[in-house]
Amino acid sequence: MALSKQAQDLNEKLNAIHYRQQLLAAFSQPKASDLISAIQPNRFKPNIQQKRQRLRGGQLLTLAQPANGLHKTIMMFHGGGFVLAASNAFREVALYFVKAGFRVVIADYPLIPTVSAQALRQWALDAYQMVQTQEGPLIVFGDSAGANIALRLALDLTPKQVADSLMGLELVSLCPDLTFASADVKARAQADLVLDRTGIKDYQAVTMGAAGMATFSFTQQRSWPSLGVIRIDSGANEFMVPDVERVAAGLAKNPDNQVKVNIHPGLVHDFIMWQWLPETQATLAGMVSFFKKLDEK
């Protein structure tokens, strides 16, 4: 399928403004505004029901619009390289799912280096258990760094927890190896319009350390447990696509896993944050369809 004019224009603009360097600067030297989460109760309209719960330096914000009918609950983990707060664009994706009739719980987690990678890992597990106790079975959504958190969370669940409470996973722009060491990943790095491979690897080595990077990396996983239904979406421009495909293949070796991988031609890392792209609208609609099928089971 041909890339839309809007997506072509975006890619040209990202290249022209050196977006990759701008994003790296935001990760490496975040401004105060980058650390303020867009996930606050006063950022949502009154017709959306809201509930906020504090949890060890983070918060869980539940959003629902009962007028649209309610399906199951989606627990969402935002991106931002583990160091940046949830963005306005992520908030809009959450609202898209709310308007589609889902209850959404945004896991607004404490950021690295305020907490360690291991503490963040435990926070995600504790948050999941809290939300699952309140809401019942969950669909877990993660974007970029949030996809890494979501996958690590799923791996940390017991087999009984997976069977009883994990309805499905949606992993967007997963970064399976934070060292980006694979030869085929290195070969693709220069063409990536959003992520600077060397710069991101270096700042994560400082903020997370080798042990922290290993906590949220998955290419060394030798066997994959039963996690159920997993959908993975990445842009074809992302340099880590080969690692994504390897992780997906590993997951699929377990006959209990149903894995669907979508590598979207011409699209960049985090493309669903640009909601005005026709490709993003189609992908979000596909996710809603995926979630509703999970809800029917």
N, C-alpha and C positions, 0 to 999 in steps of 0.2 A: 504494500500500500504506500502511495506517495506521501511524503511528509507535507503537512499543511503549510500554507504560506505563513501563518502565524508562528509555527514552530521553526521554519526556516529563518524568519526574521529574528526570532529570539536567539537562535544559535549564532547568527551573524553578529548580533549585538553583544552577546556574552564574550565573543572573541574580540570584538573591537574595543570593549571597555576593560579588557583584561580581568574579567570577573574572577578567574581562578586566583589571581594574586590578591584581589580584594577580599575574597572569602578566607584565604589563608591568613591575611592580616587580622580579620575578625576573630578567627580561632586563636591565633597566637597572642594577640594583644586586644582582648575584648574590651569594648567601651562599657561604661556603667549601664547604658541603655540595653546592651546585648544581654545583660544578666537579669533584666526585669522581665518576668514571664508575662506573655499576653493572655495567659489563662487566669483571669481574675473575674469574680462574679459581676463586677460592674461593666465588663466588656460584652455582656450578652443582653438581649432584649428581654423585657419583662414576661413575654409569653413563653419563655423557656424556663422550665423548672430547674432549680439549681440546688445543689447540696455540696458544701465544702467540708472536708475532713483533713486535719493536719496529721502529718506523719513524719517525724524525725527530720526536720529540715526541708521537707517537701509537702505536697498537698495532693489530695484526690478530689477532683471536681467532677461531680455527676451532673449531667445535662440530659434533659428529656423534654419532649414536646408531645404530651399525651393526645393532643387534638389530632395528631397524625397517626394515632394507633401506635402501640409499642411492640417491637420485636424483642429479641434478646439483647444482652448488654455487650458492648464493645469496649474493651479496655485498651487505651491508646498510649503509646510511648513516642515522644517527639524526638526529632533529630537535633543536630547542633554540635556534632563532634564530641559529645559528652560534656562540653564546657559552656555551651550557650543555652539560654533559656528558650522556652517554646515561643515560636514566632506567630505573628498575625496570620500568616499563610497557613500554618498548621491549625490554628484556631478555626479558620474557614473550612478546612477539610473536616474537622470534627463536626462543625455545624451542618455540613453536607449530609453526614450520616444521621445526625439528629433529625433533620428535615425529612429524611427517608424513613423515619419511624423507629430508629434505634435509640435505646438509652446508651449514652456514652459516658465512660469514666476516664477522664484524662489523668494519667499518672504524671504529675508535675514533679519530677524527681529532683533530689539535691544534686548539684553539679560537681563534677571533678574540676579542680583539685580541692574544693571545699570538703569533699568526702573522698575516700579512696575507692578504687574500682571494686574492691571486695565489699565495702560497705554499701555501694550502690547496688551490687548484685543482691545483697541480703535485703535491701530496701525494696527492691522489685518483688522479691518472693513474699515478703511480709505484706506488701500492698496487695498483691494478687490474692493472698489468703484472706485478707480483710474484705476485699471487694467480693470475692466469690462467696464468702459466708453471707454477705448481705444480699447479693444479687442472683446467686445460683450460677449455673454454667456460663462460661465467658468465651467470647471471641477475642483474641488478642491481636492487636494491630501495632506494628512498629515501623517507623520511617527512619532510614539512614542509621545513625547511632541507636535510635530507638528500636530499629529492627534487630540490631545486635543484642540489645537488652532483652527484647522479646524472645529471641531464640535461646539465649542463655537461661532465661526464666523457664521456658518450656523444658529445657534439659534438666533443670533443677527440680522439677516436679516429680513426685513419686509416680510409678505406673498407675496406682489407684487414682491419684489426683488427675492425671491425664485422662483416664477413662471416664471419671465421674464429672469432671468440671471443665476440661479444655475442649471447646466445640470446634475450634479451628484457629489457624494462624494466617495472618496476612503480613508478609515481609516486603517492604518497599525499599529499594536501593540499599540492600544489605551489603555490608563490607566484611566479607568472611574472614579476612586475614589482615589485621591492622599493621603488620609489617610490610605488606604488599610485596612479598619477596619472590613470588613465582615469576619465571622468565616471561611467560606470555602476558602477565599483568604488567610487568615493566615495559614490554614492547608496545603496549597500548597507551602508556601514561601520557605521552606528549600530546595525543589527540584529544584527551579529555578536556572539555570546555569549562568544567566546574571545579574539579578537585586537582590539587597539586600533590602528586604522589609523595615526592621527597619531603616537601614542607610539612605535610600532615603527619607523615611518619615521624619526623623529627620532633614536632611539638608534642605528639602523643607520647613519645619516649620520655619527654621531660615531665609532662603532667601526670602520666599514668604509670610510667616505668614498665619494664619488660613484663613483670608479673601481671600488671593491670591490663596490658595489651593482650596477654595470653588469655586472661579471664574472658574477654569478649571477642576472641578469635576461635575459628572452628575448623580450619583446614587440616588440623592435626587429629581431628576426631576419627578414630579408627572404626568404630561401629556406632550406628545410630539407633536409638530406642524407638519405640512406637510413640509417635506424636500425633497421629491422626491425619487430618486434612490440612494441607499446607499450600498456600498460594504465594508465589514469589513474583514480584514485578520489578524490573530494572530497565533503565534506558540503555540502548545499545552503545551509546557514547561513553558509558562508564568504564573506566579502565579495569575494574575488578570483575567484569562479567565472567571471565574464565573461572575465577574462584567461585562465583555464584553458581555456575553450572556444575562445578565439581561437588559443592555442598548439596545441591539438589539431587545429583546422581547418587550421592551417598545416602541421603534420606530415602530415596526411592528404592534402594536395595532392601529396605525393610518392607516386607509385603503388607504390613499393617498401615503403612503410610501411603496416603494419596497425595502426590505432589504435582502441582501444575506450575510451570515456569513460563513467564511471559517476558521476553526480551524485546522491548519496543524499539523498532528501527528508528534511528536518527535522534532519539530523545536522550536527554542528559540526566545526570544524577539529580534526584529529588524533583523530577519533572512534574509530579502531581501537586507541587506547591505553586505552579503557575496554572491556576484554574481556568484561565481564559483560553488555554490551548484546546482545540477540538480533541486532540489525542488524550488530554487529561480528563476532559468531560466523559469521553468514552470509557476510559479506564476506571474512573470513579463509579460510573454506572455499572460496569462489570463487577466491581467490588461489591456494590450493593446487592446485585443479583447473587453473587457468591455467598454473601452473608445471609441472605434470605433463604437460600437452599440449606445452609447449615441450620437455620432456625426451624426448618420444617422437619428435621430429623428427630 
